[in-house]
Each structure stands twice: as structure tokens, then as C-alpha cells.
Amino acid sequence: MEKNNALTFLIGAVLGGAAAYYAYKHQDEILAGIQDLEGSLNLENNELVEKTKAQFNQLSQNVQAAIQRYTDDAPSEPTAKEEDIASLMEELERLRAEVQTLKA
């Protein structure tokens, strides 16, 4: 049993040493690859945030236009319109809070 453990330890040490040697010899390439990945991920994140903000602005304008249409129409059912406007405003506030959490 001790020979098996020693052999396992020896193989692990050799593999670990080989991996450390490879990482040492190629550290510049590895760091360049990591920096490229970080840059692309940051760029993708910023693009996602900007697209989300643009979509939110469009949605906000649509909601405001719908509210304006409701308020401009002749009052046939005032309570129903008030409820619709209140629900639209609640949804708009919820979406605004979600967009605020997406800041980069």
C-alpha cells in the first residue's frame, strides 16, 4: 500500500512539475491570452449594458406614448384607465430599477 501511495505521489509531483515548467516557459503567451479574454468579456458586457439601456429607453417611450393616448382619449371608463395607467407606471418603475442594476 505504501508503494502505491509513493508511486501516486511521484507521478503527481512529476505532472505538477511539468505543468509548472510549461506555465513558466509560456507565461507571456498565457497572460496575453487571459488579457485578450478579459478585454473581450468587458467589451461584450459593455455592449450588453448599452443594448439593454437602448431597449429600455425605447420601451419607456412606448409606455409614455401609451399613457399619453390614455389621458388624451375621452373618458369613457375613468377607473379602468386609471388602473391601466397605474399598472403601466408600476411596470415602468420596475424596469427602471432593473436597468439601474445593470450599470457597468
VEXDODREN-447211 format. One record per residue (C-alpha): residue number from 1; residue in three letters; x, y, z. Coordinates in Angstrom, 1 decimal, padded with zeros to 4 digits. Example, Ala and Ser with C-alpha at 12.3 -4.5 7.8 and 13.67 -1.06 7.14 Angstrom:
<rs>
num  residu  X  Y  Z
1  ALA  012.3  -004.5  007.8
2  SER  013.7  -001.1  007.1
</rs>
This chain:
<rs>
num  residu  X  Y  Z
1  MET  000.0  000.0  000.0
2  GLU  002.8  002.4  000.8
3  LYS  004.5  001.7  -002.6
4  ASN  001.2  002.6  -004.3
5  ASN  000.9  005.8  -002.4
6  ALA  004.6  006.7  -003.1
7  LEU  004.1  006.0  -006.8
8  THR  000.9  008.1  -006.9
9  PHE  002.8  010.9  -005.2
10  LEU  005.7  010.7  -007.5
11  ILE  003.5  010.7  -010.6
12  GLY  001.6  013.7  -009.2
13  ALA  004.8  015.5  -008.5
14  VAL  006.2  014.9  -012.0
15  LEU  002.9  016.1  -013.6
16  GLY  002.8  019.1  -011.4
17  GLY  006.4  020.0  -012.1
18  ALA  005.8  019.6  -015.8
19  ALA  002.8  021.9  -015.7
20  ALA  004.6  024.5  -013.7
21  TYR  007.6  024.4  -016.1
22  TYR  005.2  024.8  -019.1
23  ALA  003.4  027.7  -017.4
24  TYR  006.8  029.3  -016.5
25  LYS  008.1  029.0  -020.1
26  HIS  004.9  030.2  -021.7
27  GLN  003.7  032.7  -019.2
28  ASP  003.8  035.6  -021.6
29  GLU  001.5  033.8  -024.1
30  ILE  -000.8  032.7  -021.3
31  LEU  -001.0  036.2  -019.9
32  ALA  -001.7  037.7  -023.3
33  GLY  -004.5  035.2  -023.9
34  ILE  -006.0  036.0  -020.5
35  GLN  -005.8  039.7  -021.2
36  ASP  -007.5  039.2  -024.6
37  LEU  -010.3  037.2  -022.9
38  GLU  -010.8  039.9  -020.2
39  GLY  -010.9  042.6  -022.8
40  SER  -013.5  040.8  -025.0
41  LEU  -015.6  039.9  -022.0
42  ASN  -015.5  043.5  -020.7
43  LEU  -016.4  044.7  -024.2
44  GLU  -019.3  042.2  -024.5
45  ASN  -020.6  043.3  -021.1
46  ASN  -020.5  047.0  -022.0
47  GLU  -022.3  046.2  -025.3
48  LEU  -024.9  044.3  -023.4
49  VAL  -025.5  047.1  -021.0
50  GLU  -025.7  049.6  -023.8
51  LYS  -028.2  047.5  -025.8
52  THR  -030.3  047.0  -022.6
53  LYS  -030.3  050.7  -021.9
54  ALA  -031.4  051.4  -025.6
55  GLN  -034.2  048.9  -025.4
56  PHE  -035.3  050.3  -022.1
57  ASN  -035.4  053.8  -023.5
58  GLN  -037.5  052.6  -026.4
59  LEU  -039.8  050.7  -024.1
60  SER  -040.1  053.8  -021.8
61  GLN  -041.0  056.0  -024.8
62  ASN  -043.6  053.4  -025.9
63  VAL  -045.1  053.3  -022.4
64  GLN  -045.2  057.1  -022.1
65  ALA  -046.9  057.3  -025.5
66  ALA  -049.5  054.7  -024.4
67  ILE  -050.1  056.7  -021.2
68  GLN  -050.5  059.9  -023.3
69  ARG  -053.0  058.2  -025.5
70  TYR  -055.0  057.1  -022.5
71  THR  -055.0  060.5  -021.0
72  ASP  -055.9  062.2  -024.3
73  ASP  -058.9  059.9  -025.1
74  ALA  -062.4  060.9  -024.0
75  PRO  -063.1  059.4  -020.5
76  SER  -065.4  056.5  -021.1
77  GLU  -064.3  054.4  -018.1
78  PRO  -062.2  056.6  -015.8
79  THR  -061.5  053.9  -013.3
80  ALA  -060.3  051.4  -015.8
81  LYS  -058.0  053.9  -017.4
82  GLU  -056.6  054.9  -014.0
83  GLU  -055.9  051.3  -013.2
84  ASP  -054.2  050.8  -016.6
85  ILE  -052.1  053.9  -016.1
86  ALA  -051.1  052.8  -012.6
87  SER  -050.1  049.3  -013.8
88  LEU  -048.1  050.8  -016.7
89  MET  -046.3  053.2  -014.3
90  GLU  -045.5  050.3  -011.9
91  GLU  -044.1  048.3  -014.7
92  LEU  -042.0  051.3  -015.9
93  GLU  -040.6  051.8  -012.4
94  ARG  -039.8  048.1  -012.1
95  LEU  -037.9  048.2  -015.4
96  ARG  -036.1  051.3  -014.4
97  ALA  -034.9  049.6  -011.2
98  GLU  -033.7  046.6  -013.2
99  VAL  -031.8  048.8  -015.6
100  GLN  -030.1  050.6  -012.7
101  THR  -028.7  047.3  -011.5
102  LEU  -027.1  046.7  -015.0
103  LYS  -024.6  049.6  -014.8
104  ALA  -021.1  048.5  -015.7
</rs>
